[in-house]
């Protein structure tokens, strides 16, 4: 599930790294990462994804990702592999819920 080799990072003066770009599917997977260190990126992604992809297309890609990792979790016999796939499934579910919530938010008054 590590998509970082597909992403372009730039080192900052303070020693940290800033994500500068990458293929759309890798950007989506990174936003749905299980790592807590990508929280800031996930927030930025949720604010700007619509400049790259429609909400319907993003939802479709996230549903595909959910299905893929759910099926993989069912196939693995080891506990470690199962938990790894379950964590990815949960992170993707969380991102999907945020996308759906943000779509609904303007309708609530």
Helices and strands as residue ranges (DSSP letters): G 4-6, E 7-11, E 17-22, H 24-31, G 36-38, H 39-48, G 49-51, H 55-75, H 79-105
